[in-house]
Amino acid sequence: MKIEAYGLDGRLRGAFVQKPDGSIERPDLAILDDPQKDKHAQSVNEVDKRERIIKGTVLGLAGPGRRIAAVCPCTVIAPNDLADRLLSSDLNPEWQSVRTRMVYEWPQAQATLWAEYAQLRRDAALQHDATSAGATAFYRDHREAMDAGARVGWEHRYHEGEVSAIQHAENLLLDVGEAAFEAEYNNAPLTGAAAPYILTAQTILGALNGFAPRVVPSRCTILVAFVDINRYGLNWTVAAARLDRCLYVVDYGKHPAGEARLFRGDGSDWGTEDQCVRRGLEELGQALVIGRQYLQQDNGKPRRFDAILIDCAYAGATGGLDTVVYDFAAHARLPATIMPARGFGARTYRPSAKHGRVGRAWHESESPGRGRFLAYNADLWRADSQKAWLMPVGSAGSVSLFGTSPAPHGVFAEQCSRERLIGIEPRGTYDYYIWDEQGHEWHDLGDCITGVHVAASWLGADVVSGGVPRWRSARAAVPKRVCLVKTED
């Protein structure tokens, strides 16, 4: 028996061994140990090249009329890389593949108890406590609830000082990040691993600013809200903003709260869909502007809204529901500017100064027979609002979340991170944004975060210039009322 080692780019072709009796032996087994490097996994040309070498050269080493066995221990680094292709039964059915994972199912308490665990572990790191004994003690006390729903590949894989394999996996996830974990330990790299940035729920839960809810931090001269409409409810977010577009989320929620629905659609006496939406907007408007009190940190005095934007893109089951939003904006008796707003994809958004002011990827427009609304490039602003979570808390262009504990914000963080940017394709004047909606689940609060960023920009917040506000009359935006709001030149 003879064993020889080669690089995949080495002189493999025609390898043989001549025995003492003059006969020739060709290889009968090839072990391909991780046949790609990180830099190769991102290159389609390099992946194609290595796949051709394996299929043509390596699997042909046995010579004419003979078959060779091959084994390939590998790690998937990027989608559609060499390992991903070899593991695909559709692309390469001749390979008997097994894709192992460290974690097959994450715990049900990922956004709650494990989020508290993550904060305890981060606090320990700040105190230079490498053992994270407090976090481990928290896990021991709540282990049954924290393990519920979890399924790991190897129950005995964990380090000294850790309690279980799932705790070990959670620690790795916190240490290396979601992208590296999914690629290196789960053989399932994120689709957006090569994207311009990666936003996770844990990143959002780590962007806590420590302020109490409904407190407007000092230097914040703008208070805005955005309302997103769906049949099951009105999701909303309130944010305070500085003129350098540093945003603080001070409040958020859903109306009606909990599992209650805005529209049943079962023929009950709740009314038609447009009646339910109009009633919901009236109730939410009163609750936000009149029923909930937002206080300025500097002096403790109540703070009024500068503007409330309402999504008018939802047409409802029968169409025309957007008219309800325009009617509400025109007739609401609230001490705040109410403005319908609609996001357009980057492929279709075209700014125009025909009906009003034009800003960064937004402009005031007019819907014939309905009224004025604020149009914006939803792709660009969604990307901007997501990248804002990656900025240091309190810096220009950042966004942060009220409170000191991540536990209450699990659902919020999940919704804000469900749409993941895979890539941006330049197409002439306008870029095309490619998104991957994780699980195709609700992301309404993520839409609200995008909306409050647009609203802040509309009222003069600019991360580049630091804001150039002036006072203008909002009569054109809100018929039958005159309000003063801050905006930019």
Phi, psi and omega per residue, in radians:
M1 nan 2.388 3.116
K2 -2.321 2.349 3.131
I3 -2.064 2.270 3.093
E4 -2.260 2.612 -3.126
A5 -1.997 2.403 3.120
Y6 -2.395 2.670 2.893
G7 -1.419 2.706 -3.104
L8 -1.082 -0.453 3.101
D9 -1.607 0.061 -3.096
G10 -1.361 -3.029 -3.085
R11 -1.483 1.389 -3.086
L12 -1.499 -0.681 -2.976
R13 -1.034 2.296 3.069
G14 1.347 0.286 -3.133
A15 -1.063 2.380 3.126
F16 -2.757 2.940 3.070
V17 -2.267 2.239 3.092
Q18 -1.654 2.113 -3.112
K19 -1.385 2.879 -3.119
P20 -1.008 -0.508 -3.128
D21 -1.467 0.079 3.096
G22 1.604 -0.134 3.123
S23 -1.309 2.811 -3.081
I24 -1.946 2.308 3.041
E25 -1.975 2.282 3.072
R26 -1.815 2.751 -3.138
P27 -1.010 2.484 3.081
D28 -2.106 -0.004 3.073
L29 -2.601 2.330 3.061
A30 -2.149 2.244 3.064
I31 -1.930 1.960 -3.117
L32 -1.718 1.704 -3.057
D33 -1.586 1.867 3.137
D34 0.791 1.243 -3.006
P35 -1.364 0.405 3.075
Q36 -2.581 2.658 3.033
K37 -1.822 2.917 -3.109
D38 -0.969 -0.760 -3.078
K39 -1.173 -0.474 3.126
H40 -1.339 -0.549 -3.047
A41 -1.115 -0.457 -3.100
Q42 -1.552 -0.084 -3.081
S43 -1.891 2.088 3.126
V44 -1.105 -0.690 -3.140
N45 -1.103 -0.757 3.132
E46 -1.165 -0.696 3.111
V47 -1.109 -0.792 3.106
D48 -1.029 -0.763 -3.120
K49 -1.060 -0.839 -3.119
R50 -1.177 -0.620 3.093
E51 -1.133 -0.683 3.111
R52 -1.144 -0.701 3.130
I53 -1.093 -0.761 -3.131
I54 -1.125 -0.871 -3.063
K55 -1.257 -0.615 -3.071
G56 -1.590 -0.883 -3.027
T57 -1.534 -0.977 -3.042
V58 -1.112 -0.868 -3.099
L59 -1.288 -0.091 3.066
G60 -1.820 0.138 -3.080
L61 -1.198 -0.389 -3.110
A62 -1.222 -0.348 3.114
G63 1.635 3.058 -3.082
P64 -1.080 2.404 3.048
G65 1.324 0.087 3.136
R66 -2.240 2.670 3.130
R67 -1.895 2.642 3.127
I68 -2.080 2.473 3.039
A69 -1.531 2.600 3.139
A70 -2.492 2.455 3.080
V71 -2.246 2.387 -3.103
C72 -2.345 1.596 2.943
P73 -1.254 2.164 -3.006
C74 -2.571 2.885 3.102
T75 -2.208 2.267 3.086
V76 -1.355 2.092 -3.104
I77 -1.734 -0.668 -3.114
A78 -2.534 2.711 3.094
P79 -0.996 2.368 3.095
N80 1.140 0.408 3.028
D81 -1.416 -3.029 -3.049
L82 -1.070 -0.805 -3.137
A83 -1.115 -0.738 3.136
D84 -1.068 -0.667 3.122
R85 -1.206 -0.788 -3.117
L86 -1.133 -0.514 3.139
L87 -1.451 -0.118 -3.112
S88 -1.509 2.068 3.113
S89 -1.212 -0.359 3.094
D90 -1.344 -0.753 -3.109
L91 -1.412 -0.632 -3.081
N92 -2.388 1.273 -3.093
P93 -1.162 -0.306 -3.138
E94 -1.250 -0.316 3.078
W95 -1.573 2.288 3.041
Q96 -1.569 1.766 -2.947
S97 -1.863 2.577 3.031
V98 -2.315 2.129 3.132
R99 -1.824 1.850 -3.103
T100 -1.572 2.743 3.136
R101 -2.387 2.619 2.997
M102 -1.285 -0.715 -3.135
V103 -2.216 2.068 3.100
Y104 -1.559 -0.579 3.080
E105 -2.456 2.247 3.098
W106 -1.416 2.747 -3.121
P107 -1.093 2.704 3.103
Q108 -1.189 -0.442 -3.095
A109 -1.617 0.446 -3.071
Q110 -1.027 -0.672 -3.068
A111 -1.624 -0.003 -3.094
T112 -2.095 -1.503 -3.081
L113 -1.106 -0.679 3.125
W114 -1.229 -0.487 3.056
A115 -1.174 -0.681 3.062
E116 -1.134 -0.709 3.091
Y117 -1.019 -0.770 -3.136
A118 -1.055 -0.711 3.134
Q119 -1.157 -0.715 3.096
L120 -1.088 -0.685 -3.140
R121 -1.202 -0.676 3.088
R122 -1.143 -0.711 3.115
D123 -1.086 -0.678 3.125
A124 -1.128 -0.687 3.125
A125 -1.112 -0.668 3.117
L126 -1.139 -0.489 3.101
Q127 -1.601 0.187 3.125
H128 1.051 0.594 3.082
D129 -1.717 1.676 -3.067
A130 -1.234 -0.340 -3.097
T131 -1.385 -0.412 -3.086
S132 0.876 0.779 -3.065
A133 -1.071 -0.623 -3.139
G134 -1.136 -0.709 3.111
A135 -1.153 -0.715 3.129
T136 -1.136 -0.693 3.099
A137 -1.106 -0.701 3.087
F138 -1.055 -0.721 3.129
Y139 -1.149 -0.740 3.117
R140 -1.033 -0.703 -3.095
D141 -1.218 -0.506 -3.057
H142 -2.088 0.409 -2.976
R143 -1.023 -0.752 -3.089
E144 -1.026 -0.798 3.139
A145 -1.249 -0.592 -3.080
M146 -1.367 -0.386 3.102
D147 -1.535 -0.294 -3.030
A148 -0.997 2.230 3.097
G149 1.531 -0.168 -3.085
A150 -1.415 2.556 3.060
R151 -2.524 2.056 -3.084
V152 -1.923 2.843 -3.126
G153 -1.424 -0.501 -3.085
W154 -2.495 1.853 -3.022
E155 -1.163 -0.361 -3.055
H156 -1.789 0.227 3.126
R157 -1.603 1.655 3.018
Y158 -2.802 2.777 -3.041
H159 -1.541 2.873 3.041
E160 -1.056 2.344 -3.094
G161 1.680 -0.256 3.058
E162 -1.700 2.784 -3.015
V163 -1.725 -0.593 -3.027
S164 -2.664 2.981 3.118
A165 -1.175 -0.596 -3.125
I166 -1.255 -0.606 3.059
Q167 -1.143 -0.700 3.094
H168 -1.051 -0.754 3.131
A169 -1.136 -0.714 3.129
E170 -1.129 -0.679 3.098
N171 -1.118 -0.738 3.091
L172 -1.091 -0.727 3.139
L173 -1.038 -0.732 3.129
L174 -1.225 -0.603 -3.060
D175 -1.341 -0.752 -3.000
V176 -1.830 -0.252 -3.117
G177 1.591 2.803 -3.036
E178 -1.128 -0.726 -3.074
A179 -1.097 -0.869 -3.125
A180 -1.157 -0.669 -3.136
F181 -1.104 -0.854 -3.087
E182 -1.097 -0.589 3.139
A183 -1.377 -0.900 -3.002
E184 -1.380 -0.560 -3.034
Y185 -1.980 -0.365 -3.101
N186 -1.969 -0.031 -3.128
N187 0.936 0.552 -3.105
A188 -2.511 1.258 -3.092
P189 -1.045 2.519 3.131
L190 -1.106 2.527 3.092
T191 -1.026 -0.589 -3.106
G192 -1.638 0.323 -3.086
A193 -1.088 -0.485 3.127
A194 -1.781 0.264 -3.103
A195 -1.333 2.954 3.141
P196 -1.030 -0.493 3.108
Y197 -2.781 2.883 3.103
I198 -2.264 2.134 3.116
L199 -1.962 2.225 3.107
T200 -2.088 2.853 3.092
A201 -1.069 -0.628 -3.139
Q202 -1.159 -0.583 3.075
T203 -1.090 -0.777 -3.138
I204 -1.132 -0.731 3.141
L205 -1.158 -0.328 3.090
G206 -1.530 -0.127 -3.110
A207 -1.684 0.955 3.118
L208 -1.605 2.388 -3.078
N209 -1.757 -0.123 3.074
G210 1.481 -0.123 3.126
F211 -1.338 2.634 3.052
A212 -1.223 2.711 3.099
P213 -1.068 2.536 3.080
R214 1.164 0.387 3.022
V215 -1.832 2.180 3.141
V216 -1.582 1.953 -3.069
P217 -1.082 2.749 3.106
S218 -1.075 2.684 -3.094
R219 1.287 -0.083 3.079
C220 -1.480 1.956 -3.097
T221 -1.768 0.037 -3.090
I222 -2.276 2.349 3.029
L223 -2.258 2.078 -3.043
V224 -2.336 2.835 3.039
A225 -2.415 2.689 3.042
F226 -2.306 2.379 -3.110
V227 -2.070 2.214 3.100
D228 -1.891 2.349 -3.015
I229 -1.841 2.292 2.965
N230 -2.534 2.884 -3.085
R231 -1.089 -0.534 -3.085
Y232 -1.475 -0.218 3.104
G233 2.872 3.036 3.082
L234 -1.822 1.905 3.059
N235 -1.539 2.481 -3.056
W236 -2.539 2.684 3.091
T237 -2.459 2.414 3.086
V238 -1.994 2.314 -3.125
A239 -2.372 2.485 2.986
A240 -1.762 2.499 -3.057
A241 -2.369 2.494 2.942
R242 -1.526 2.968 -3.126
L243 -1.254 -0.257 3.057
D244 -1.606 0.331 3.111
R245 1.010 0.684 2.889
C246 -1.521 2.035 -3.039
L247 -1.874 2.479 3.034
Y248 -2.114 2.035 3.045
V249 -1.291 2.046 -3.067
V250 -1.863 -0.196 -3.086
D251 -2.972 2.640 3.017
Y252 -2.842 2.892 3.138
G253 3.029 -2.934 3.126
K254 -2.384 2.464 3.072
H255 -2.188 2.208 -0.086
P256 -1.244 2.704 -3.017
A257 -1.240 2.833 3.047
G258 1.166 -2.466 -3.089
E259 -1.496 -0.126 3.141
A260 -1.078 2.533 -3.091
R261 -1.896 2.623 3.106
L262 -1.277 -0.699 -3.102
F263 -2.406 2.170 -3.104
R264 -1.441 -0.721 -3.104
G265 1.245 0.410 -3.098
D266 -1.975 0.296 -3.141
G267 1.351 0.233 -3.134
S268 -1.304 3.124 -3.080
D269 -1.454 0.278 3.102
W270 -1.190 -0.409 -3.124
G271 1.869 3.135 3.119
T272 -1.250 2.974 -3.104
E273 -1.093 -0.761 -3.130
D274 -1.175 -0.588 3.087
Q275 -1.153 -0.696 3.128
C276 -1.139 -0.713 3.131
V277 -1.158 -0.755 3.140
R278 -1.111 -0.760 3.115
R279 -1.118 -0.701 3.118
G280 -1.093 -0.720 3.115
L281 -1.122 -0.706 3.102
E282 -1.078 -0.810 -3.115
E283 -1.153 -0.761 -3.135
L284 -1.170 -0.706 3.115
G285 -1.025 -0.780 3.106
Q286 -1.132 -0.718 -3.097
A287 -1.148 -0.720 -3.100
L288 -1.288 -0.870 -2.985
V289 -1.449 -0.625 -3.078
I290 -1.820 -0.769 -2.980
G291 -1.419 -0.474 -3.117
R292 -1.912 2.424 -3.067
Q293 -1.907 2.195 3.095
Y294 -1.899 2.197 -2.998
L295 -1.948 2.419 3.071
Q296 -1.314 2.261 -3.094
Q297 -1.063 -0.657 -3.047
D298 -1.080 -0.782 -3.011
N299 -2.213 -0.033 3.122
G300 1.281 0.162 -3.114
K301 -1.484 2.640 3.104
P302 -1.063 2.523 -3.124
R303 -2.052 2.286 -3.127
R304 -1.596 2.710 3.095
F305 -1.246 2.464 2.985
D306 -1.488 -0.611 3.125
A307 -2.849 2.584 2.997
I308 -2.177 2.042 3.091
L309 -1.665 2.410 -3.134
I310 -2.166 2.233 3.141
D311 -1.106 2.143 -3.140
C312 -1.960 0.353 -3.128
A313 -1.510 -0.340 -3.095
Y314 -1.360 2.007 -3.059
A315 -1.607 -0.234 -3.128
G316 1.423 3.094 -3.054
A317 -1.180 -0.576 -3.082
T318 -1.811 -0.013 -3.107
G319 1.408 2.769 3.085
G320 1.440 0.047 -3.119
L321 -1.170 -0.392 3.136
D322 -1.075 -0.414 3.102
T323 -1.057 -0.581 3.136
V324 -1.054 -0.682 -3.134
V325 -1.157 -0.780 3.109
Y326 -1.072 -0.741 3.135
D327 -1.117 -0.731 3.118
F328 -1.106 -0.764 3.140
A329 -1.075 -0.609 -3.088
A330 -1.350 -0.507 -2.987
H331 -2.034 -0.052 -3.137
A332 -1.104 2.276 3.112
R333 -1.710 1.257 -3.105
L334 -2.262 2.527 3.139
P335 -1.386 1.019 3.122
A336 -2.796 2.639 3.060
T337 -1.295 2.136 3.090
I338 -1.859 2.140 -3.046
M339 -2.302 2.110 2.987
P340 -1.091 2.556 -3.129
A341 -2.469 2.580 3.141
R342 -2.519 2.240 3.099
G343 -1.615 2.447 3.088
F344 -2.083 2.551 3.049
G345 -1.104 2.692 -3.113
A346 -1.032 -0.457 -3.122
R347 -1.233 -0.479 -3.055
T348 -1.972 -0.225 -3.099
Y349 -1.268 2.237 3.087
R350 -2.345 1.907 -3.111
P351 -1.121 2.538 -3.139
S352 -2.568 2.450 3.101
A353 -1.722 0.251 -3.040
K354 -1.101 -0.677 -3.011
H355 -1.947 -0.199 -3.097
G356 3.105 -2.798 -3.055
R357 -1.196 2.696 3.085
V358 -2.163 2.290 3.112
G359 -2.175 -2.759 -3.134
R360 -1.284 1.784 3.100
A361 1.067 0.495 2.981
W362 -2.578 2.744 3.041
H363 -2.756 2.648 3.074
E364 -1.416 2.303 -3.069
S365 -2.318 3.133 -3.092
E366 -2.309 2.242 3.046
S367 -1.723 2.015 -3.073
P368 -0.945 2.225 3.096
G369 1.402 -0.083 -3.128
R370 -2.038 -1.045 3.141
G371 2.615 -2.947 -3.084
R372 -1.431 2.628 3.062
F373 -2.647 2.875 3.128
L374 -1.791 2.041 3.108
A375 -1.698 2.510 -3.140
Y376 -2.625 2.751 3.087
N377 -1.370 1.743 -3.033
A378 -1.150 -0.611 -3.141
D379 -1.122 -0.879 -3.120
L380 -1.096 -0.775 -3.094
W381 -1.258 -0.556 3.065
R382 -1.124 -0.774 3.110
A383 -1.093 -0.750 3.121
D384 -1.075 -0.781 -3.099
S385 -1.195 -0.547 3.083
Q386 -1.262 -0.753 3.122
K387 -1.109 -0.439 -3.141
A388 -1.090 -0.489 3.111
W389 -1.207 -0.369 -3.101
L390 -1.499 -0.148 -3.140
M391 -1.430 2.712 3.059
P392 -1.037 2.390 -3.122
V393 -0.989 2.258 3.106
G394 1.550 -0.009 3.134
S395 -1.569 2.863 3.117
A396 -1.038 2.317 3.121
G397 1.408 0.120 -3.122
S398 -1.664 2.928 2.994
V399 -2.418 2.463 -3.137
S400 -2.453 2.963 -2.979
L401 -2.073 2.473 -3.109
F402 -1.176 2.764 3.054
G403 1.765 3.048 3.129
T404 -2.077 -0.236 -3.137
S405 -2.050 2.364 3.113
P406 -1.332 -0.226 -3.005
A407 -0.925 -0.784 -3.086
P408 -1.291 -0.176 -2.939
H409 -1.846 0.285 -3.059
G410 -1.027 -0.867 -3.121
V411 -1.125 -0.740 3.112
F412 -1.003 -0.851 -3.098
A413 -1.120 -0.686 3.141
E414 -1.124 -0.782 -3.117
Q415 -1.159 -0.614 -3.114
C416 -1.291 -0.272 -3.092
S417 -1.980 0.090 -3.065
R418 -1.262 -0.547 3.093
E419 -1.567 2.030 -3.069
R420 -1.980 2.292 -3.128
L421 -1.372 2.054 3.132
I422 -1.471 -0.720 -3.126
G423 -3.061 2.952 3.105
I424 -2.188 2.193 -3.137
E425 -1.900 2.025 3.068
P426 -1.143 2.213 3.118
R427 -2.303 1.407 -3.126
G428 1.219 -2.194 -3.097
T429 -1.283 -0.566 -3.007
Y430 -2.049 2.412 3.091
D431 -1.415 2.601 3.020
Y432 -1.807 2.273 -3.139
Y433 -1.775 2.341 -3.131
I434 -1.976 2.097 -3.058
W435 -2.007 2.592 3.015
D436 -2.104 1.974 3.138
E437 -1.513 1.935 -3.073
Q438 -1.179 1.958 3.107
G439 1.336 -0.050 -3.140
H440 0.912 0.672 3.126
E441 -1.737 3.080 -3.081
W442 -1.064 2.453 3.042
H443 -2.416 0.621 -3.055
D444 -1.102 -0.669 3.121
L445 -1.197 -0.498 3.001
G446 -1.133 -0.698 3.064
D447 -1.096 -0.622 3.122
C448 -1.162 -0.674 3.091
I449 -1.088 -0.734 3.059
T450 -1.031 -0.763 -3.091
G451 -1.105 -0.708 -3.128
V452 -1.232 -0.502 3.036
H453 -1.141 -0.749 3.096
V454 -1.084 -0.781 -3.126
A455 -1.063 -0.742 3.133
A456 -1.100 -0.724 3.109
S457 -1.137 -0.705 3.125
W458 -1.036 -0.586 -3.111
L459 -1.630 0.169 2.979
G460 2.015 -0.073 -3.127
A461 -1.346 2.284 -3.078
D462 -2.531 2.030 -3.071
V463 -1.166 -0.434 -3.110
V464 -1.427 -0.945 -3.055
S465 -1.545 -0.215 -3.087
G466 1.439 0.135 3.092
G467 1.578 2.287 3.066
V468 -2.237 1.403 -3.018
P469 -1.367 2.680 2.918
R470 -2.557 2.918 -3.138
W471 -1.709 2.396 3.076
R472 -2.478 2.789 3.073
S473 -1.433 2.351 3.116
A474 -1.650 0.324 -3.123
R475 -0.986 -0.714 -3.094
A476 -1.164 -0.565 -3.099
A477 -1.403 -0.576 -3.076
V478 -2.237 1.704 -3.101
P479 -1.000 2.577 3.033
K480 1.250 0.112 3.082
R481 -2.468 2.723 3.062
V482 -2.177 2.151 3.101
C483 -2.232 2.724 3.028
L484 -1.916 2.213 3.132
V485 -2.336 2.685 3.115
K486 -1.452 2.441 3.095
T487 -2.650 -3.084 -3.099
E488 -1.926 2.800 3.084
D489 -1.262 nan nan
